[in-house]
């Protein structure tokens, strides 16, 4: 079963606008990560936020985490056509070295030029 | 560095045929993973290997076997392919670290079972 669920499933915006995607999860987590997948490619790690952090920035990305609501959001500012991709949240639950990740079903972002 | 590589990129099988998907990483990572991705489902973990010599089942292991051949290579085998195994398969790897567990993904293998 999916631990994380992204919302919306699809998002279409104009270049230059901000894009916000949300992720909700069900159980307590160790950390939450966001990944991007371009069409026909593998996933690329974007950012990791630990359970004791509330906000994190990386370039044009801003991630928030609300553990009381079991939710996270990914904000992409000043979007570009190259940001068109699917975005997935992934949660890390267990301990140990393997630290399995559980992925949500993704948000398909389309940035129109 | 090539990162994570997977072969083949595409494969078509008939029901009942067998095949092995190959994965290799050159980043000296300890942990390796096999996922499948179906439309609208995100990624689901099939098997993983925390370190060389160990393998464990993930969320959807039925119909698959794995081999951690050495630290670099982790293969996924379908002994008797079924149409339900039509999917895109991704291999991933990560450092063996207590704090940082970013996974690095290969480009995927698109498998169709007729």
Interface residues (C-beta under 8 A of the other chain):
Chain A: X1 X2 X4 X31 X33 X40 X41 X42 X43 X44 X45 X48 X88 X92 X96 X97 X98 X99 X100 X101 X102 X103 X104 X105 X106
Chain B: X4 X30 X31 X33 X35 X40 X41 X42 X43 X44 X45 X48 X49 X50 X51 X56 X58 X59 X90 X92 X94 X96 X97 X98 X100 X101 X102 X103 X104 X105 X106 X107 X108
